[in-house]
Amino acid sequence: MKLSSLANASALGSAIERLVPTSLKACWVESLCAFALLCWGLKSSNQNARLLLSPRTLPSVKRGVERIDLASLRIPNIVRNSYIQLGLLILSSKLNPELEPTRRECLTLRHSGGDQVLLDWFLPSAVEGAVSKPNTPIVVYVPGITGRSREAVSFVRTVLAKGWIAVVFHRRGHEDYLKRASFNIFGSARDLHVAIESIHATSPGAPVALVGSSAGSAVMVRYLGQYAENAQVVAGVGLSPGYDIHGMWEDIRGTFFDRYLTSELKKFFLYRNKDLLFARDAEAVRRLQAAESVQEFAQHAVVFAAEHHENDDPDMVHTYDDWLEQTCPLRVANDIRVPTLCVNALDDPICHRRMVETIGMKLPSSNEHCALLVTNNGSHCAHMSWNGSRLENWGHRVALEFIEGVTEL
């Protein structure tokens, strides 16, 4: 009886197998594989983050880094690739809904013949549930080489969620037309100084901190080093700083990122101000139009960078080599006298691992005011991790945690 039952069951199984289409079985296999891949992709792993300090590191810097939650710096496998992270960062910057500033402040630069920079102020009331207090901390964000408030939406929201005030600093030509035929793609430390003085005049007594992203970190470091003890901020954070501008451009030459940034620079400075720049130097404009790399663009833009400053400005430039020397943040990095954190990822396709290991890692030992956070993953300014059910930029959170620790808020 038992043998008969087994035979019947076997026959039934064979009949079902004949009836189920091969395509349906294959579909089940594909679905299981897709599910397994999804589970793997959503799984996150530790960043193996390292904090580099020196025995001489100041107590205020130590307080800042101790506040950083390193255990939360986890990255999903699905976005572990640095190019995927950077692509998502570029895409989100284009698709992010704009956050209207509470007010826009236009500052006329007396030291530069009437040129202007813009400050976009975002107050905590822009985010539901966020409430500001007297002497609310103000975080000034200095965007990347072609950044604006739209690209800073994620950072601004992170600041506002803490009940703090965010101010986005727009360098000349970044959010408005140029007033004169002069620009520097990396901006001016003196312009940033004017902006910070204006912020203090508007909000006396409020602690002001600086956060620079990519090229914005170069302006930030130059300001902190150039003004040293007179820098009017409580802390600075550089996200994905490039320590050697010439070396960085050589590393990315001919890549997608080089072509993308060159195209963006032309849109920012050249096409919007073509008539003004053409009247100043038509041949330079033609060379800028033909530039095929960021390095070429910068070389041909020196004629306009030379006009960017007054004769008494320490950043005065005459040649491309002058421009490189004056723009390089390392020139004054050891003069920084404000607690400063640099954040770099070893998989950064723009500021390469070699640069971080040979230059960036030496900074904390040469200046007790500086610390370096290094992670295995994070790409260039993307720094993606899970926050509940969505991706977030953990670099923004780390910057605010450091500032919070330094100021003991």
Beta strands, then each sheet from edge to edge (+ up, - down):
strand 1: 44-46
strand 2: 50-52
strand 3: 74-76
strand 4: 103-109
strand 5: 115-122
strand 6: 138-142
strand 7: 165-170
strand 8: 208-213
strand 9: 235-239
strand 10: 340-345
strand 11: 370-375
strand 12: 384-387
strand 13: 390-393
sheet 1: 1+ 3-
sheet 2: 2+ 11- 10- 9- 8- 6- 7- 5+ 4-
sheet 3: 12+ 13-
end
